[in-house]
Amino acid sequence: MPVFGRMRRGAPADRIAVYDTDRAAVRAAGRDPRQFEALYRKYLPQVYSFAFYELGNHHDAEDVTERTFLSALAALPRFEERGDGPSTFRVWLFRIARNAISNHRRSLARRREAPAELADALPAPLDPEHLAAERESVARAWAAVARLPADRRRALILRFVEEMSTAEIARVMERSEGAVRVLVHRALRTVARELGARREGDARQRR
């Protein structure tokens, strides 16, 4: 399981080390595993939503979330904070989640189960007259996201669902920040193109 190494000696002196907001909680959990609950409660919604948007199934997302936190708790003694960016624990945890999702997908493929459709997790609009149209639009958008290549889909979810920075996504996906920007841009362009083509097709049918 990948862990982050410490900052190398001889690193530029003007490199500013950012305080990891999870440092105290991680150290407390390292001394007493029962203290891991604080980290669990903080990141449970984020890890679950990441898994759900990746897998599109609540049961699968719950399973992956549970496996992620169990793996993180077991590997916590090997975690090392880099201290050169946003919470390295968060990035480390999402890398574990990414691996758990990949393993789950392989398990589903071995059982030859059809991939689940992405569910509509957004709240319904206040105006009931627009409910059907809004639900259909959301379903189409997430269906388009689901058809993206895995790396583009994952970058998009981390950016707009989990609201991670480009730097965090780069570390979760083990890519450069430039590569992440390209993935997000291409993903958005592909989804926009597909939705635009669908709207044009619907307009032609109504004529």
C-alpha atoms as an extended CHARMM CRD file, in Angstrom:
* protein
*
       207  EXT
         1         1  MET       CA              0.0000000000        0.0000000000        0.0000000000  PROA      1               0.0000000000
         2         2  PRO       CA              1.5740000000        3.3270000000       -1.0160000000  PROA      2               0.0000000000
         3         3  VAL       CA              2.6370000000        5.7680000000        1.6330000000  PROA      3               0.0000000000
         4         4  PHE       CA              4.2070000000        9.1770000000        1.3500000000  PROA      4               0.0000000000
         5         5  GLY       CA              7.8540000000        9.5900000000        2.2010000000  PROA      5               0.0000000000
         6         6  ARG       CA              9.2940000000       12.3560000000        4.3090000000  PROA      6               0.0000000000
         7         7  MET       CA             10.6540000000       15.5120000000        2.6890000000  PROA      7               0.0000000000
         8         8  ARG       CA             14.1540000000       14.8130000000        1.3930000000  PROA      8               0.0000000000
         9         9  ARG       CA             17.0890000000       16.4400000000        3.0760000000  PROA      9               0.0000000000
        10        10  GLY       CA             18.5960000000       19.1670000000        1.0230000000  PROA      10              0.0000000000
        11        11  ALA       CA             15.2040000000       20.3870000000       -0.2110000000  PROA      11              0.0000000000
        12        12  PRO       CA             15.0940000000       24.1160000000       -1.0660000000  PROA      12              0.0000000000
        13        13  ALA       CA             15.1760000000       26.1970000000        2.0880000000  PROA      13              0.0000000000
        14        14  ASP       CA             12.4640000000       28.5310000000        0.8070000000  PROA      14              0.0000000000
        15        15  ARG       CA              9.9350000000       25.7170000000        0.4140000000  PROA      15              0.0000000000
        16        16  ILE       CA              7.1440000000       26.4580000000        2.8720000000  PROA      16              0.0000000000
        17        17  ALA       CA              5.8340000000       23.4950000000        4.8730000000  PROA      17              0.0000000000
        18        18  VAL       CA              2.0640000000       23.6900000000        5.2910000000  PROA      18              0.0000000000
        19        19  TYR       CA              0.6740000000       22.4480000000        8.5850000000  PROA      19              0.0000000000
        20        20  ASP       CA             -1.3680000000       19.2860000000        8.1510000000  PROA      20              0.0000000000
        21        21  THR       CA             -4.6930000000       19.9350000000        9.8860000000  PROA      21              0.0000000000
        22        22  ASP       CA             -5.0400000000       16.2160000000       10.5920000000  PROA      22              0.0000000000
        23        23  ARG       CA             -1.6730000000       15.8820000000       12.3130000000  PROA      23              0.0000000000
        24        24  ALA       CA             -2.9650000000       15.8200000000       15.8860000000  PROA      24              0.0000000000
        25        25  ALA       CA             -5.7400000000       13.3490000000       15.0910000000  PROA      25              0.0000000000
        26        26  VAL       CA             -3.3780000000       11.0460000000       13.1990000000  PROA      26              0.0000000000
        27        27  ARG       CA             -0.8710000000       11.0500000000       16.0320000000  PROA      27              0.0000000000
        28        28  ALA       CA             -3.6140000000       10.3860000000       18.5750000000  PROA      28              0.0000000000
        29        29  ALA       CA             -4.8770000000        7.4480000000       16.5050000000  PROA      29              0.0000000000
        30        30  GLY       CA             -1.3320000000        6.1600000000       16.2000000000  PROA      30              0.0000000000
        31        31  ARG       CA             -1.0500000000        6.0490000000       19.9970000000  PROA      31              0.0000000000
        32        32  ASP       CA             -4.5650000000        4.6840000000       20.5340000000  PROA      32              0.0000000000
        33        33  PRO       CA             -6.4950000000        3.1090000000       17.6070000000  PROA      33              0.0000000000
        34        34  ARG       CA             -9.7490000000        4.0410000000       19.3170000000  PROA      34              0.0000000000
        35        35  GLN       CA             -8.9660000000        7.6800000000       18.4830000000  PROA      35              0.0000000000
        36        36  PHE       CA             -9.1990000000        6.8310000000       14.7930000000  PROA      36              0.0000000000
        37        37  GLU       CA            -12.9290000000        7.4880000000       15.1000000000  PROA      37              0.0000000000
        38        38  ALA       CA            -12.3160000000       11.2320000000       14.7730000000  PROA      38              0.0000000000
        39        39  LEU       CA            -10.7230000000       10.7440000000       11.3690000000  PROA      39              0.0000000000
        40        40  TYR       CA            -13.4060000000        8.2490000000       10.4060000000  PROA      40              0.0000000000
        41        41  ARG       CA            -16.2160000000       10.6710000000       11.2100000000  PROA      41              0.0000000000
        42        42  LYS       CA            -14.4760000000       13.5310000000        9.3940000000  PROA      42              0.0000000000
        43        43  TYR       CA            -13.8130000000       11.6950000000        6.1430000000  PROA      43              0.0000000000
        44        44  LEU       CA            -16.6170000000        9.1360000000        5.9940000000  PROA      44              0.0000000000
        45        45  PRO       CA            -18.9670000000       11.3070000000        3.8630000000  PROA      45              0.0000000000
        46        46  GLN       CA            -16.1680000000       12.2380000000        1.4570000000  PROA      46              0.0000000000
        47        47  VAL       CA            -14.8850000000        8.7010000000        0.9510000000  PROA      47              0.0000000000
        48        48  TYR       CA            -18.4140000000        7.3480000000        0.5770000000  PROA      48              0.0000000000
        49        49  SER       CA            -19.4060000000        9.9550000000       -2.0100000000  PROA      49              0.0000000000
        50        50  PHE       CA            -16.1860000000        9.2870000000       -3.9560000000  PROA      50              0.0000000000
        51        51  ALA       CA            -16.9580000000        5.5700000000       -3.9920000000  PROA      51              0.0000000000
        52        52  PHE       CA            -20.6110000000        6.1310000000       -4.8720000000  PROA      52              0.0000000000
        53        53  TYR       CA            -19.9190000000        8.4330000000       -7.8000000000  PROA      53              0.0000000000
        54        54  GLU       CA            -17.3070000000        5.9580000000       -9.0520000000  PROA      54              0.0000000000
        55        55  LEU       CA            -19.4340000000        2.8330000000       -8.6430000000  PROA      55              0.0000000000
        56        56  GLY       CA            -22.9910000000        4.1620000000       -8.8790000000  PROA      56              0.0000000000
        57        57  ASN       CA            -24.3410000000        1.7360000000       -6.3100000000  PROA      57              0.0000000000
        58        58  HSD       CA            -24.9730000000        2.3970000000       -2.6200000000  PROA      58              0.0000000000
        59        59  HSD       CA            -24.1900000000       -1.1550000000       -1.4920000000  PROA      59              0.0000000000
        60        60  ASP       CA            -20.8980000000       -1.2400000000       -3.4150000000  PROA      60              0.0000000000
        61        61  ALA       CA            -19.9830000000        2.2330000000       -2.1260000000  PROA      61              0.0000000000
        62        62  GLU       CA            -20.6040000000        1.1720000000        1.4770000000  PROA      62              0.0000000000
        63        63  ASP       CA            -18.4530000000       -1.9280000000        1.0000000000  PROA      63              0.0000000000
        64        64  VAL       CA            -15.5810000000        0.0390000000       -0.5100000000  PROA      64              0.0000000000
        65        65  THR       CA            -15.8380000000        2.7180000000        2.1800000000  PROA      65              0.0000000000
        66        66  GLU       CA            -15.6200000000        0.1160000000        4.9260000000  PROA      66              0.0000000000
        67        67  ARG       CA            -12.6270000000       -1.5400000000        3.2830000000  PROA      67              0.0000000000
        68        68  THR       CA            -10.9230000000        1.8200000000        2.8470000000  PROA      68              0.0000000000
        69        69  PHE       CA            -11.1020000000        2.7530000000        6.5060000000  PROA      69              0.0000000000
        70        70  LEU       CA            -10.1390000000       -0.7360000000        7.6780000000  PROA      70              0.0000000000
        71        71  SER       CA             -7.0990000000       -0.6260000000        5.4110000000  PROA      71              0.0000000000
        72        72  ALA       CA             -6.2110000000        2.8770000000        6.5750000000  PROA      72              0.0000000000
        73        73  LEU       CA             -6.4540000000        1.8900000000       10.2270000000  PROA      73              0.0000000000
        74        74  ALA       CA             -4.2500000000       -1.1570000000        9.6300000000  PROA      74              0.0000000000
        75        75  ALA       CA             -1.6840000000        0.8590000000        7.6870000000  PROA      75              0.0000000000
        76        76  LEU       CA             -1.6940000000        3.9310000000        9.9410000000  PROA      76              0.0000000000
        77        77  PRO       CA              1.6040000000        3.0190000000       11.6850000000  PROA      77              0.0000000000
        78        78  ARG       CA              3.2870000000        3.2490000000        8.2700000000  PROA      78              0.0000000000
        79        79  PHE       CA              1.8100000000        6.6330000000        7.3850000000  PROA      79              0.0000000000
        80        80  GLU       CA              4.3340000000        9.4630000000        7.1790000000  PROA      80              0.0000000000
        81        81  GLU       CA              3.3460000000       13.0910000000        6.8200000000  PROA      81              0.0000000000
        82        82  ARG       CA              5.1530000000       15.0560000000        4.1460000000  PROA      82              0.0000000000
        83        83  GLY       CA              4.0280000000       18.4350000000        5.3740000000  PROA      83              0.0000000000
        84        84  ASP       CA              4.4090000000       20.1050000000        1.9590000000  PROA      84              0.0000000000
        85        85  GLY       CA              0.7930000000       20.5860000000        0.9850000000  PROA      85              0.0000000000
        86        86  PRO       CA             -2.8320000000       20.1980000000        2.1110000000  PROA      86              0.0000000000
        87        87  SER       CA             -3.6530000000       17.3370000000        4.4360000000  PROA      87              0.0000000000
        88        88  THR       CA             -1.4230000000       14.4890000000        3.3960000000  PROA      88              0.0000000000
        89        89  PHE       CA             -3.5950000000       12.1240000000        5.4260000000  PROA      89              0.0000000000
        90        90  ARG       CA             -6.5750000000       13.0280000000        3.2580000000  PROA      90              0.0000000000
        91        91  VAL       CA             -4.5890000000       12.3840000000        0.0790000000  PROA      91              0.0000000000
        92        92  TRP       CA             -3.2280000000        9.1220000000        1.4940000000  PROA      92              0.0000000000
        93        93  LEU       CA             -6.7510000000        8.0180000000        2.4690000000  PROA      93              0.0000000000
        94        94  PHE       CA             -8.1240000000        8.7680000000       -0.9910000000  PROA      94              0.0000000000
        95        95  ARG       CA             -5.3120000000        6.8060000000       -2.6040000000  PROA      95              0.0000000000
        96        96  ILE       CA             -6.3900000000        3.8390000000       -0.4800000000  PROA      96              0.0000000000
        97        97  ALA       CA             -9.9820000000        4.4540000000       -1.5960000000  PROA      97              0.0000000000
        98        98  ARG       CA             -8.8720000000        4.6280000000       -5.2310000000  PROA      98              0.0000000000
        99        99  ASN       CA             -7.1730000000        1.2500000000       -4.8980000000  PROA      99              0.0000000000
       100       100  ALA       CA            -10.2060000000       -0.2260000000       -3.1270000000  PROA      100             0.0000000000
       101       101  ILE       CA            -12.4770000000        0.9890000000       -5.9310000000  PROA      101             0.0000000000
       102       102  SER       CA            -10.1830000000       -0.5150000000       -8.5700000000  PROA      102             0.0000000000
       103       103  ASN       CA            -10.1270000000       -3.8300000000       -6.7290000000  PROA      103             0.0000000000
       104       104  HSD       CA            -13.9110000000       -3.7790000000       -6.4220000000  PROA      104             0.0000000000
       105       105  ARG       CA            -14.3050000000       -3.1350000000      -10.1440000000  PROA      105             0.0000000000
       106       106  ARG       CA            -12.0610000000       -6.0790000000      -10.9330000000  PROA      106             0.0000000000
       107       107  SER       CA            -14.1300000000       -8.2440000000       -8.6040000000  PROA      107             0.0000000000
       108       108  LEU       CA            -17.3160000000       -7.1900000000      -10.3820000000  PROA      108             0.0000000000
       109       109  ALA       CA            -15.7500000000       -7.9150000000      -13.7590000000  PROA      109             0.0000000000
       110       110  ARG       CA            -14.7680000000      -11.4080000000      -12.6300000000  PROA      110             0.0000000000
       111       111  ARG       CA            -18.3710000000      -12.0590000000      -11.6320000000  PROA      111             0.0000000000
       112       112  ARG       CA            -19.4770000000      -10.6270000000      -15.0030000000  PROA      112             0.0000000000
       113       113  GLU       CA            -21.9270000000       -8.2500000000      -13.4230000000  PROA      113             0.0000000000
       114       114  ALA       CA            -23.1330000000       -5.3410000000      -15.4890000000  PROA      114             0.0000000000
       115       115  PRO       CA            -21.9400000000       -1.9640000000      -14.1640000000  PROA      115             0.0000000000
       116       116  ALA       CA            -24.6180000000       -0.1290000000      -12.2350000000  PROA      116             0.0000000000
       117       117  GLU       CA            -25.9870000000        3.1020000000      -13.6010000000  PROA      117             0.0000000000
       118       118  LEU       CA            -25.1010000000        6.2650000000      -11.7380000000  PROA      118             0.0000000000
       119       119  ALA       CA            -27.9560000000        7.2310000000       -9.4500000000  PROA      119             0.0000000000
       120       120  ASP       CA            -29.4270000000       10.6890000000       -9.2140000000  PROA      120             0.0000000000
       121       121  ALA       CA            -28.1050000000       11.8670000000       -5.8590000000  PROA      121             0.0000000000
       122       122  LEU       CA            -29.0360000000       15.5340000000       -6.2390000000  PROA      122             0.0000000000
       123       123  PRO       CA            -32.0050000000       17.0160000000       -4.3700000000  PROA      123             0.0000000000
       124       124  ALA       CA            -35.1750000000       17.5410000000       -6.3420000000  PROA      124             0.0000000000
       125       125  PRO       CA            -35.9550000000       21.1190000000       -7.4320000000  PROA      125             0.0000000000
       126       126  LEU       CA            -38.5460000000       23.0320000000       -5.4500000000  PROA      126             0.0000000000
       127       127  ASP       CA            -40.8150000000       23.3700000000       -8.4780000000  PROA      127             0.0000000000
       128       128  PRO       CA            -42.4250000000       19.9490000000       -9.0280000000  PROA      128             0.0000000000
       129       129  GLU       CA            -43.2650000000       20.8650000000      -12.6410000000  PROA      129             0.0000000000
       130       130  HSD       CA            -39.5850000000       20.7100000000      -13.5160000000  PROA      130             0.0000000000
       131       131  LEU       CA            -38.8320000000       17.5410000000      -11.5710000000  PROA      131             0.0000000000
       132       132  ALA       CA            -38.9100000000       15.1270000000      -14.5200000000  PROA      132             0.0000000000
       133       133  ALA       CA            -36.7950000000       17.3760000000      -16.7380000000  PROA      133             0.0000000000
       134       134  GLU       CA            -34.2250000000       18.0180000000      -14.0110000000  PROA      134             0.0000000000
       135       135  ARG       CA            -33.9090000000       14.3580000000      -13.1400000000  PROA      135             0.0000000000
       136       136  GLU       CA            -33.4870000000       13.4310000000      -16.7880000000  PROA      136             0.0000000000
       137       137  SER       CA            -30.8040000000       16.1010000000      -17.2800000000  PROA      137             0.0000000000
       138       138  VAL       CA            -28.8670000000       14.9480000000      -14.2380000000  PROA      138             0.0000000000
       139       139  ALA       CA            -29.1900000000       11.3040000000      -15.2770000000  PROA      139             0.0000000000
       140       140  ARG       CA            -27.8780000000       12.1060000000      -18.7540000000  PROA      140             0.0000000000
       141       141  ALA       CA            -24.9600000000       14.0920000000      -17.3660000000  PROA      141             0.0000000000
       142       142  TRP       CA            -23.8760000000       11.3350000000      -15.0020000000  PROA      142             0.0000000000
       143       143  ALA       CA            -24.4090000000        8.6860000000      -17.6520000000  PROA      143             0.0000000000
       144       144  ALA       CA            -21.9890000000       10.6700000000      -19.8260000000  PROA      144             0.0000000000
       145       145  VAL       CA            -19.5270000000       10.8850000000      -16.9370000000  PROA      145             0.0000000000
       146       146  ALA       CA            -19.8360000000        7.1400000000      -16.3740000000  PROA      146             0.0000000000
       147       147  ARG       CA            -18.7960000000        6.4870000000      -19.9940000000  PROA      147             0.0000000000
       148       148  LEU       CA            -15.5840000000        8.4950000000      -19.6530000000  PROA      148             0.0000000000
       149       149  PRO       CA            -12.2450000000        6.6830000000      -19.4640000000  PROA      149             0.0000000000
       150       150  ALA       CA            -11.4610000000        5.8150000000      -15.8510000000  PROA      150             0.0000000000
       151       151  ASP       CA             -8.7570000000        8.4450000000      -15.3360000000  PROA      151             0.0000000000
       152       152  ARG       CA            -10.8860000000       11.2800000000      -16.7240000000  PROA      152             0.0000000000
       153       153  ARG       CA            -13.9400000000       10.1940000000      -14.7360000000  PROA      153             0.0000000000
       154       154  ARG       CA            -11.9370000000        9.9660000000      -11.5320000000  PROA      154             0.0000000000
       155       155  ALA       CA            -10.3110000000       13.3700000000      -12.0000000000  PROA      155             0.0000000000
       156       156  LEU       CA            -13.7140000000       14.9480000000      -12.6400000000  PROA      156             0.0000000000
       157       157  ILE       CA            -15.2800000000       13.3820000000       -9.5460000000  PROA      157             0.0000000000
       158       158  LEU       CA            -12.3970000000       14.3810000000       -7.2890000000  PROA      158             0.0000000000
       159       159  ARG       CA            -12.4920000000       17.9340000000       -8.6270000000  PROA      159             0.0000000000
       160       160  PHE       CA            -16.2190000000       18.7030000000       -8.6440000000  PROA      160             0.0000000000
       161       161  VAL       CA            -17.7260000000       16.2160000000       -6.1870000000  PROA      161             0.0000000000
       162       162  GLU       CA            -14.9670000000       16.0440000000       -3.5810000000  PROA      162             0.0000000000
       163       163  GLU       CA            -13.8160000000       19.6120000000       -4.3650000000  PROA      163             0.0000000000
       164       164  MET       CA            -10.1400000000       18.6650000000       -4.1910000000  PROA      164             0.0000000000
       165       165  SER       CA             -7.4600000000       21.0130000000       -5.4420000000  PROA      165             0.0000000000
       166       166  THR       CA             -5.4300000000       20.1470000000       -8.5210000000  PROA      166             0.0000000000
       167       167  ALA       CA             -2.4420000000       19.4280000000       -6.2570000000  PROA      167             0.0000000000
       168       168  GLU       CA             -4.4280000000       16.9770000000       -4.1360000000  PROA      168             0.0000000000
       169       169  ILE       CA             -5.8530000000       15.2010000000       -7.1760000000  PROA      169             0.0000000000
       170       170  ALA       CA             -2.3820000000       14.9090000000       -8.6530000000  PROA      170             0.0000000000
       171       171  ARG       CA             -1.1560000000       13.1620000000       -5.5310000000  PROA      171             0.0000000000
       172       172  VAL       CA             -4.2030000000       10.8880000000       -5.2690000000  PROA      172             0.0000000000
       173       173  MET       CA             -3.8590000000        9.8270000000       -8.9070000000  PROA      173             0.0000000000
       174       174  GLU       CA             -0.0510000000        9.9420000000       -8.8990000000  PROA      174             0.0000000000
       175       175  ARG       CA              0.0130000000       12.2900000000      -11.8730000000  PROA      175             0.0000000000
       176       176  SER       CA              1.4600000000       15.7200000000      -12.4520000000  PROA      176             0.0000000000
       177       177  GLU       CA             -0.7390000000       18.7510000000      -11.8660000000  PROA      177             0.0000000000
       178       178  GLY       CA             -0.5260000000       19.5460000000      -15.5670000000  PROA      178             0.0000000000
       179       179  ALA       CA             -1.7740000000       16.0640000000      -16.4320000000  PROA      179             0.0000000000
       180       180  VAL       CA             -4.6960000000       16.4760000000      -14.0260000000  PROA      180             0.0000000000
       181       181  ARG       CA             -5.7120000000       19.7660000000      -15.6380000000  PROA      181             0.0000000000
       182       182  VAL       CA             -5.6620000000       18.0890000000      -19.0510000000  PROA      182             0.0000000000
       183       183  LEU       CA             -7.7820000000       15.1730000000      -17.7550000000  PROA      183             0.0000000000
       184       184  VAL       CA            -10.3980000000       17.5100000000      -16.2610000000  PROA      184             0.0000000000
       185       185  HSD       CA            -10.5010000000       19.7010000000      -19.3680000000  PROA      185             0.0000000000
       186       186  ARG       CA            -10.9010000000       16.7510000000      -21.7240000000  PROA      186             0.0000000000
       187       187  ALA       CA            -13.5130000000       15.1470000000      -19.4820000000  PROA      187             0.0000000000
       188       188  LEU       CA            -15.6140000000       18.3040000000      -19.3880000000  PROA      188             0.0000000000
       189       189  ARG       CA            -15.2630000000       18.7590000000      -23.1530000000  PROA      189             0.0000000000
       190       190  THR       CA            -16.3500000000       15.1710000000      -23.8220000000  PROA      190             0.0000000000
       191       191  VAL       CA            -19.3760000000       15.3990000000      -21.5160000000  PROA      191             0.0000000000
       192       192  ALA       CA            -20.4150000000       18.7690000000      -22.9770000000  PROA      192             0.0000000000
       193       193  ARG       CA            -20.0810000000       17.4300000000      -26.5220000000  PROA      193             0.0000000000
       194       194  GLU       CA            -22.1700000000       14.3460000000      -25.7350000000  PROA      194             0.0000000000
       195       195  LEU       CA            -24.9080000000       16.3210000000      -23.9810000000  PROA      195             0.0000000000
       196       196  GLY       CA            -24.9630000000       18.8590000000      -26.8160000000  PROA      196             0.0000000000
       197       197  ALA       CA            -25.3640000000       16.1110000000      -29.4080000000  PROA      197             0.0000000000
       198       198  ARG       CA            -28.1520000000       14.5780000000      -27.3470000000  PROA      198             0.0000000000
       199       199  ARG       CA            -30.0110000000       17.8960000000      -27.1450000000  PROA      199             0.0000000000
       200       200  GLU       CA            -29.6800000000       18.3820000000      -30.9040000000  PROA      200             0.0000000000
       201       201  GLY       CA            -31.0370000000       14.8920000000      -31.4750000000  PROA      201             0.0000000000
       202       202  ASP       CA            -34.0060000000       15.5690000000      -29.2030000000  PROA      202             0.0000000000
       203       203  ALA       CA            -34.6870000000       18.8560000000      -30.9920000000  PROA      203             0.0000000000
       204       204  ARG       CA            -34.7310000000       17.1380000000      -34.3870000000  PROA      204             0.0000000000
       205       205  GLN       CA            -37.1500000000       14.5200000000      -33.1180000000  PROA      205             0.0000000000
       206       206  ARG       CA            -39.5680000000       17.2120000000      -31.9180000000  PROA      206             0.0000000000
       207       207  ARG       CA            -39.6920000000       18.8710000000      -35.3420000000  PROA      207             0.0000000000
